[in-house]
Amino acid sequence: MNYEIIGYFGSVAIAISLLVTNVSVLRYLNSVGCTVFAIYGLTIGAYPVVLMNCICIIINIYHIVKIRSSNKRDLTAA
């Protein structure tokens, strides 16, 4: 199997996420791209790629939780 296709898909997902203006959508798309890229890194044995993308996923999850909790607070305050 040509594993480079996985890497290209991850790269495209990350690039598209950076074009989105909605920050929440950006975080979700970026997480998908980082997950695919981490899988690609595992398949080719590029552990620095895996590590960096796992760190990015954790950062994205942190911001998603922060955004969602902020939205819940805004709804209850109204």
N, C-alpha and C positions, 0 to 999 in steps of 0.2 A: 504494500500500500504506500502511496505517496503521502508522507506525513506533512509535507510542506503545505498542503491544502488546508490542514488544520491551523497551521500558523498564519496563513493568509486570511482565513476566516476570522481568527482572533484579532488580527491587525485591522481588518475592515470594521469589525464591531467596535473596536476602541476608537477608530477614526470617526465613525458615524456618531458615536456618543459625544465627541467633542464638538460636533456641529449642532447639537440639540440645544435649544435655549432653555428648556425646562430642566432645572437642576435635578429634580427627582428622577426624571427619565434618563438624564445623563448618568446618574449613579447606577441605575439598573442596567443600562446598556453597557456601561464600562465594566460592571461586575461580570456580565456575561462574557465580554471580550477577554477580560483577565482570566476568567475560569478556563476558557478555551485555550488561551495562550499558556496557562500553567500546565494543562494537559499536554499540549504540544511540547513544552519543555521537558516534561516527564518522559514522553516517548522518545525524544532524541538525547536524553541524558544531560540536558542543560540546566543544572540545578540553580544557578544564579537567576535564570529566567523564571523558574518555578518560585523561588523565594521572593523575588520582586513583585510578581503578580499576586502571590498570596498576601503580601503586605498591602498591596493596592485593594484587594478584595476586602480585607479587614477595615481599611480606611473607608471604603465605600459603604460597608455595612454600618459602621459607626455613624456616618452622615445620614444614611437612610433612616436609621432609628431616631436620630436627632430631628430630622425633618418630620417624620410621622408623629413623634411626641409633641412637637410644636404645633402641628395641625390639629391634634386632638385637644390641646389646651385652647387653641383659638375657637374651636367649635363649642367647647363647654363654657367659655367666657361670654359667648354671644347670647 
